[in-house]
Amino acid sequence: MEDSTLPGIKLFDLSGQAAIITGGSKGLGLAMAEGLASAGASIMIVNRNKAEGEAAAAKIAETYGVPAKAYATDVTDQAETEAMAQATMDAFGRIDILINSAGINIRGAIDELTTDDFKKVMDVNVNGTWLCSRAVTPFMKAQQGGKIINIASTLGLVGLANRTPYTASKGAVVQMTRALGLELASHNINVNAICPGPFLTEMNIPIAGTPEAKKFIVGATALARWGELPEIQGAAIFLSSPAASYMVGSMVTVDGGWTAK
């Protein structure tokens, strides 16, 4: 019988690797950045607010003892995403991991939302994911390896009323993950996605106490609660690590059992 381990490799050790986390200064992005840092990765925090990003990077460096920097980027701007990738190369000499976590959500009935609302969500969640992936791809191809992890959503797999912009965008991210995974597999670049369920992020705090949230969100999970931010870290570390070397185009749900019901 063949040895089921990868010889000489510590499966969840990210030491010597460099990771970009977009939307990394707060919420799930920050939690995943901290998770990767705890596994030894150097961290580039990417967000729009320079001071906020630098504060997050400084905290990570102090807490986990790894190199951590920040770079202010509008993920919907091609030139800025390319500059972000180059800045990461300049800082760490490599790009091993990209987590596309930057995202927004505008809720409402379809006849109450504007076309601008829809376009804003698609621009950040879909175009931003595509542009950041595009920016790092040449560097990952050159080093013949890398991990791209898109943050999709359970709402890319199932529907929910009054969420047409968000569900459309996350459904697109799911399909982008599959297509890009097939495209880059021959370059030893693994592209997968995490589909978080209801986590109590800043994005969700405004609706956390509403009857709708209690019935259709918390009530829909097997665990009957919101996810805590650190509970996303295991999936992020796993997909970033050699342990996920045989995964391509997969959706890893971290949703308290929402999509299982």
ABEGO torsion letter per residue (X at the ends): XBBABBBGBBAABABGBBBBBBGAABEAAAAAAAAAAAAGBBBBBBBABAAAAAAAAAAAAAAAGBBBBBBBBBAABAAAAAAAAAAAAAAAGBBABBBBABBBBBBEBAAABBAAAAAAAAAAAAAAAAAAAAAAAAAAAAAGEEBBBBBBBAAAABBBBGAAAAAAAAAAAAAAAAAAAAAAAAAGBBBBBBBBBBBBBAAAAAAAABAAAAAAAAAABAAGBBBBAAAAAAAAAAAABAAAAABBGBBBBBAGGAAAX
